Amino acid sequence: MTAKYQPGNPPERELRTWLADELRRISNALGVFEFAQLTPIDVEPQKPHKAMVVWAVGVNWNPGAGEGLYVYNQAGTWDKVN
């Protein structure tokens, strides 16, 4: 799995080399993933949006059916993925 892209500071010289390196880092960050790993959460996201996917622990925040994978739907509720 690739790392999240964090922009670097442009140098005063050799801008062409720096830019090529930054574009390569962006490409790596956006590369094809073989898998996705979710961090389990125990509080509802502050700003959920349609199609957001989370792994809920189901203790302090239970979106409906205990621990598991949930998708936020257009109606504004969480659907457990079975």
Secondary structure, 3 states (H helix, E strand, C coil): CCCCCCCCCCCCCCHHHHHHHHHHHHHHHCCCCCCCCCCCECCCCCCCCCCCEEEECCCCCCCCCCCEEEEECCCCCEEECC
